[in-house]
């Protein structure tokens, strides 16, 4: 089968058509082409469509698109309606209602919802713990970061004060939520957090002229101090996970490896040509090094599959096969061949894993279906695609259980994906987040090479699949 015709696993860059209409209208006003802002699949469709709709003058196209967006708010449409001959070129676009993610993942504001784009915060909310006091402490400490970023130091001081009040008045309840073998360390962590909050308060009280170098240094120091406090709250919450905690997986998937817990993976990427460098925002890099947290608490099969392949060295020296500003994708063993997934030694068929989605209010993940097909299309998921560098499994668009080895990083932009309107959540499995150097993924291009991928923490949480 020609490479141009084969069905490739990929995540489709669906964009709500209402947003397309708004952007279209704006660029019509300034007389610039909006096609540059469409994702490749949509751009390809507009160029190859035989219907001729793309030849409509821009001044008419924008209002027509906006009107169509209004009409389709209660319906979904298929590419055939726009004259496309291939449903793979243009995925269905559907409106998605805004949802409030559980555990304060998205904070309400006067403008709607502020998206929590902090990967480490999302990982904390993904921990299977049940302590209101720990969540309140987390929220207060994370509030400090947000207020440092926006230079709202008076509000930051309030968050510091609130966090210290929780530490002093709720210490017994916080320690009670910790498992027995972690209480000594938890006591140390509470003391460390209290000290770090005092350091932040001292930094906030330093005199610095607005806009001065002193203010910049003050904010940088407060940011580092907050990051240290956040790491401590993460460790504290991890001690609250019950000993031996496992996620129940259906017996039919027992042959697949599972990650019962979390693991950290370090990955290094380089340019294919020797001596060539990455250029990102005016800076040159010989290599890109990132750290990922792979979450088996919320995606045991998907995470287990990925960590298993990393342990096998499957991703070493593999090329990046897609980079389009929406996602960066890798893991195809034969980009120009016939095999596009992992084939275990001694077998002839690609090992495939089921679509795995953990809805927030559920007790375990569901398998083999999207939230939409399950009648819960607007439900929040425990690992939402709302952080830059969120990690997902690529699959065939219309075959739920078709993922194997191809993985993507989402280059998330909250301006184009408001809270609760992410078209990936509930449709693709998220297995973790990039927690270090995620911003450098913007410089990764198709053809770049993954030099190495290594499990540096949590390898003991990988449970091998049972022999069939």
KEBA-76895 format. One record per residue (C-alpha): residue in one letter; x, y, z. Coordinates in steps of 0.02 Angstrom, whole numbers. Each point is the difference from the previous one (the first is absolute). Layout:
N
a X Y Z
...
END
This chain:
468
x 0 0 0
x 75 171 -46
x 60 99 149
x -113 145 -49
x -153 -111 18
x 39 -104 152
x -96 30 159
x 119 73 128
x -32 14 186
x -10 180 49
x -91 123 108
x -106 117 -103
x 14 188 29
x -184 35 16
x -43 183 27
x -175 62 49
x -65 82 -156
x -60 149 98
x 180 44 40
x 45 -22 -183
x -139 121 -45
x 58 131 123
x 180 -10 -61
x -62 0 -180
x -100 159 31
x 148 89 79
x 120 -38 -140
x -128 50 -130
x -4 171 80
x 188 19 -12
x -1 -81 -174
x 118 -142 44
x -28 -183 -44
x -68 -105 143
x 49 -164 -82
x 171 14 79
x -80 -27 169
x -91 -160 -43
x 77 -166 52
x 76 -106 -140
x -148 -117 -19
x -121 145 -20
x 121 93 -113
x 20 -154 -109
x -188 -20 -9
x -26 179 -57
x 129 -22 -137
x -63 -167 -65
x -188 18 20
x -93 -8 -164
x -149 97 66
x 81 168 -31
x -61 71 166
x 174 66 38
x -10 115 -152
x -137 103 80
x 60 180 32
x 64 18 177
x -124 139 42
x -141 -124 -31
x 85 -154 68
x 26 67 176
x -183 47 35
x -56 -162 -82
x 117 -100 110
x -60 91 154
x -181 -34 -47
x 40 -182 -29
x 84 -9 170
x -158 62 81
x -105 -126 -96
x 113 -147 44
x -2 36 187
x -127 -140 25
x 64 -113 -138
x 162 -77 -58
x 53 -5 -181
x 102 -111 -112
x 132 53 -128
x -110 -62 -140
x -112 150 31
x 144 111 -55
x 42 -106 -150
x 143 -99 75
x 27 -171 -72
x 99 -65 149
x -64 0 177
x 179 -22 59
x 51 171 -63
x -124 93 106
x -69 -71 163
x -172 33 64
x -12 164 91
x -119 10 145
x -46 128 130
x 47 -46 176
x -79 79 153
x 111 76 132
x 27 -110 151
x 73 38 170
x 143 -121 27
x -3 -86 168
x 120 46 136
x 8 183 -54
x 100 -44 -155
x -73 155 -84
x -35 155 103
x -153 109 -34
x 33 181 -49
x -104 147 -57
x 43 -49 -179
x -55 -181 18
x 127 -130 54
x 187 18 21
x 84 -155 -67
x 120 -85 118
x 148 -24 -118
x 122 -54 136
x 51 -179 -36
x 61 -33 177
x -162 69 73
x -102 -114 -114
x 105 -147 58
x -34 45 181
x -187 6 -35
x 18 -170 -83
x 62 -84 159
x -124 -122 79
x -12 87 168
x -145 58 106
x 56 146 108
x -90 166 -12
x 135 80 106
x 137 -57 -121
x -98 69 -147
x -29 166 89
x 185 13 39
x 43 -42 -180
x -120 132 -65
x 73 135 113
x 181 -40 -48
x -43 -8 -185
x -89 167 17
x 167 76 50
x 74 -53 -167
x -143 75 -99
x 11 164 94
x 189 11 -19
x -21 -26 -186
x -129 140 -11
x 95 112 125
x -148 3 119
x 108 -11 154
x -135 61 120
x -105 -150 -51
x 153 -110 11
x 24 53 180
x -178 -53 37
x 35 -172 -75
x 156 -17 108
x -100 48 154
x -139 -123 -44
x 125 -141 -27
x 83 34 169
x -170 1 85
x -39 -171 -74
x 168 -66 58
x -26 59 178
x -184 -43 21
x -13 -158 -106
x 165 -86 37
x -79 -148 89
x -124 -31 -142
x 139 13 -129
x 104 -129 92
x -150 -113 26
x -21 -11 -190
x 179 -64 -20
x 30 -188 -5
x 88 -71 154
x 171 -24 -79
x 6 181 -56
x -48 97 157
x 178 41 54
x 45 69 -171
x -168 91 -10
x 38 89 164
x 166 59 -73
x -86 58 -159
x -128 104 94
x 141 87 91
x 93 27 -164
x -154 74 -83
x -26 119 147
x 181 59 -13
x -14 24 -188
x -159 102 22
x 93 113 123
x 136 24 -130
x -129 49 -131
x -80 124 120
x 170 78 34
x 32 17 -187
x -170 80 -27
x 39 131 132
x 162 57 -81
x -3 174 -74
x 17 6 -189
x -52 133 -123
x -134 -52 -123
x 79 -50 -165
x 175 4 72
x 135 -133 -9
x -22 -22 187
x -183 -43 -26
x 46 -126 -133
x 125 -83 116
x -129 2 140
x -131 -85 -108
x 126 -129 -63
x 49 -44 178
x -181 -15 56
x -36 -111 -150
x 143 -118 47
x -55 -3 182
x -178 -41 -51
x 63 -141 -112
x 93 -75 148
x -157 8 107
x -99 -82 -141
x 122 -144 -9
x -24 -28 185
x -190 0 -13
x 15 -127 -142
x 106 -115 108
x -121 23 146
x -150 -47 -107
x 90 -151 -71
x 19 -63 178
x -189 5 14
x -25 -129 -137
x -48 -163 88
x 137 -132 9
x -18 -129 -138
x -128 106 -94
x -43 -73 -170
x -123 42 -136
x -113 -143 -50
x 22 -50 -182
x -118 -123 -88
x 70 -176 -9
x -11 2 -190
x 146 123 -1
x 108 -95 124
x 117 -51 -142
x 51 182 -21
x 132 84 111
x -72 117 132
x 74 144 97
x -70 -4 176
x 63 167 61
x 106 129 -88
x 165 5 -92
x 116 135 -64
x 76 -8 -173
x 145 106 -63
x 12 24 -187
x 135 80 -108
x -27 59 -178
x 124 61 -130
x 0 58 -180
x 22 -135 -131
x 149 90 -78
x 159 -2 104
x 44 172 65
x -170 75 -35
x -82 91 146
x -175 36 60
x -48 183 -9
x -136 48 123
x -47 181 32
x 168 61 -57
x 102 -124 103
x 100 -148 -67
x -2 -172 80
x 110 -150 -41
x -135 -115 69
x -170 8 82
x -19 -89 166
x -171 -22 77
x -71 -89 151
x -172 -82 -1
x -108 -70 139
x -96 -152 -61
x -158 -27 103
x -55 -177 34
x -121 56 135
x -117 64 -136
x 54 -97 -155
x 79 -165 58
x -7 -90 -168
x 46 148 -110
x 140 52 117
x 59 -179 21
x 10 -24 -188
x 106 157 -20
x 119 -35 145
x 19 -180 -60
x 53 63 -173
x 120 126 78
x 78 -141 102
x 20 -102 -158
x 90 145 -87
x -136 7 -132
x 4 190 -17
x 188 19 -9
x 56 70 -168
x -179 19 -61
x -42 154 -103
x -132 131 36
x -134 -36 -130
x -112 151 23
x 21 179 60
x -131 124 -55
x -20 124 142
x -142 -102 73
x 89 -160 50
x 172 -79 -10
x -17 -186 -36
x 120 -146 7
x 7 -190 18
x -35 -61 -178
x 128 -138 -33
x -25 7 -190
x -61 173 -53
x 13 -48 -183
x -38 -185 22
x -145 -111 47
x 24 -26 187
x -47 149 108
x 4 -73 174
x 97 -115 117
x 11 -184 -48
x 58 -109 147
x 142 -122 -36
x -62 -164 -74
x -167 75 -52
x -64 65 -165
x -136 119 56
x 17 174 73
x -35 7 187
x -149 115 23
x -72 72 159
x -178 55 39
x -54 180 11
x 10 41 186
x -95 148 72
x -17 38 186
x -150 113 30
x 18 105 157
x -154 -65 91
x 37 -183 -39
x 93 -125 110
x 100 -78 -143
x 40 35 -183
x -119 -53 -137
x 65 -92 -151
x -37 -11 -185
x -113 151 -15
x 5 188 0
x -97 102 127
x -109 59 -143
x -45 -177 -52
x -30 -39 183
x -129 140 7
x 112 110 108
x 84 110 -129
x 13 149 116
x 74 -91 150
x 166 57 71
x 146 -122 -3
x 131 -26 135
x 142 37 -120
x -62 143 -110
x 91 58 -155
x 29 176 65
x 186 17 29
x 136 36 -127
x 86 -166 -27
x -146 -109 56
x 36 -177 -62
x -130 -100 -96
x -16 -161 -99
x -30 18 -186
x -124 -117 -81
x -108 -22 -154
x -138 129 10
x -147 -119 -16
x 74 -154 86
x 6 22 188
x 114 -148 40
x 133 32 -131
x 142 84 96
x 167 -88 9
x 162 98 11
x -33 171 -76
x -5 141 127
x -23 187 -13
x 35 155 102
x -138 129 -6
x 62 177 -28
x -142 70 103
x -57 180 -20
x -139 53 117
x -49 147 -110
x -57 -123 -134
x -63 -132 121
x -102 77 142
x -30 -98 160
x -118 -145 -26
x -1 12 -190
x 148 -112 -40
x -47 -118 -140
x 133 -128 51
x -65 -33 176
x -104 -157 4
x 51 -46 -178
x 185 -36 21
x 93 -74 147
x 112 118 97
x 140 -90 92
x 96 141 84
x 85 168 -17
x 167 76 -43
x 64 84 159
x 169 66 -56
x 41 98 -159
x -171 -24 -76
x 16 169 -86
x 146 -68 -103
x -118 -118 -90
x -47 149 -108
x 169 -19 -86
x -15 -185 -39
x -30 -31 -185
x -43 -148 -108
x 157 -101 -33
x 83 41 166
x 57 -155 94
x -33 -69 174
x 175 -48 53
x -53 -83 162
x -148 -28 115
x 33 -67 175
x -108 -41 152
x 89 90 141
x -127 -25 139
x -145 -118 34
x 58 -148 -106
x -51 -114 143
x -182 51 -29
x -4 -85 -170
x -95 -165 8
x 39 -116 -147
x -145 -70 -97
x -53 -179 30
x 45 -128 -131
x -147 -46 -111
END
